[in-house]
Amino acid sequence: MWESEYSANKLIFGNGVGDTPEDWYVVYKDRNSDLLAAMVCIVAGGGIALEDAEKDPHVITYEAHIALDGMPFATIWNFWTWTKEGKMNTLLGSASASNILLIKKAEDLFSPTASL
């Protein structure tokens, strides 16, 4: 199902990025809407070995998109167990967002600091 309806890419990062370079993500893009449909992640580090993290990956599906100032935003997030074959087996929980307000950010909010 996932391969026919969604484009997927695996994201990995180099040393010094994220908690550990062993973390990885798979993102699924809906072929019709071009919106983010789901993201799989494993989180290693913090005492969790890569082998253990890969035994229990999870996927978040993003649904019920709305437009906020022209930007798509998923108002429902569902959290599932996931297998390497792309199967979502068990719904673990859900989250929803409503009454969303976008605020103008300070221009330098995401600028690197001098120490970087």
C-alpha positions in Angstrom: 0.0 0.0 0.0 2.6 2.6 1.0 4.8 2.1 -2.0 1.9 2.6 -4.5 0.4 5.7 -2.9 3.4 7.4 -1.4 6.9 8.4 -2.3 9.4 7.6 0.5 12.8 8.7 1.5 15.1 7.6 4.3 16.8 10.4 6.2 20.1 9.8 8.0 22.4 12.4 9.5 26.1 12.8 10.0 28.1 13.1 13.2 27.1 16.1 15.4 23.6 16.3 14.1 20.7 15.2 16.3 21.1 13.1 19.4 23.1 10.4 17.6 24.0 9.8 13.9 22.4 6.3 14.3 18.9 7.8 14.4 17.0 7.4 11.1 13.7 8.5 9.7 11.6 7.4 6.7 9.2 10.1 5.4 6.2 9.4 3.2 4.8 12.0 0.8 1.3 11.6 -0.6 1.7 11.4 -4.4 -1.6 13.3 -5.0 -1.3 16.2 -2.6 2.5 16.4 -2.1 1.8 16.7 1.6 3.7 14.8 4.3 1.6 11.7 5.0 3.7 9.9 7.6 7.1 9.7 9.2 8.8 6.6 10.7 11.6 7.1 13.3 13.9 5.2 15.5 15.8 6.9 18.3 19.0 5.4 19.5 21.4 7.0 22.0 20.7 8.0 25.6 21.5 4.4 26.6 19.4 2.8 23.9 21.4 0.7 21.4 20.7 0.9 17.7 19.7 -2.7 17.6 17.2 -2.2 20.4 15.8 0.9 18.8 15.3 -0.8 15.4 13.3 -3.6 17.1 10.5 -1.1 18.0 10.1 1.6 15.3 7.1 3.8 15.2 5.2 5.8 12.6 3.3 9.0 12.9 0.5 9.6 10.3 -0.5 13.1 9.5 -4.1 13.7 8.6 -6.9 16.3 8.3 -4.6 19.0 6.8 -5.8 22.6 6.9 -4.2 25.7 5.5 -2.8 28.2 7.9 -1.7 31.4 6.1 -1.2 29.3 3.0 0.8 26.6 4.9 -0.5 23.1 5.2 -0.8 21.8 8.8 -2.0 18.3 9.9 -4.5 18.6 12.7 -4.6 14.9 13.5 -1.5 12.8 14.3 -1.8 9.1 14.8 1.0 7.0 16.4 1.4 3.4 15.3 3.8 0.5 15.6 5.6 -0.1 12.3 7.6 -2.9 10.6 10.4 -2.7 8.0 7.8 -4.1 5.5 5.8 -0.9 6.0 3.0 -2.4 8.0 1.3 -0.3 10.7 0.0 -2.9 13.2 -1.2 -1.2 16.3 -2.6 2.3 17.0 -0.7 3.5 20.0 -2.4 6.9 20.4 -3.6 10.0 18.7 -3.2 13.7 19.0 -5.2 16.6 17.5 -4.7 20.3 17.2 -7.4 22.9 17.0 -7.7 26.6 17.5 -4.2 27.1 16.1 -2.7 30.6 16.0 0.4 31.5 14.0 2.5 34.3 15.4 5.2 36.3 13.7 8.6 35.0 14.7 11.5 37.3 15.6 13.7 37.7 12.5 16.8 36.2 14.3 15.0 33.4 16.1 16.6 30.6 14.1 19.9 32.3 13.3 23.1 30.5 14.4 24.8 31.9 17.5 28.3 33.2 17.4 29.5 30.1 19.3 28.6 27.8 16.4 
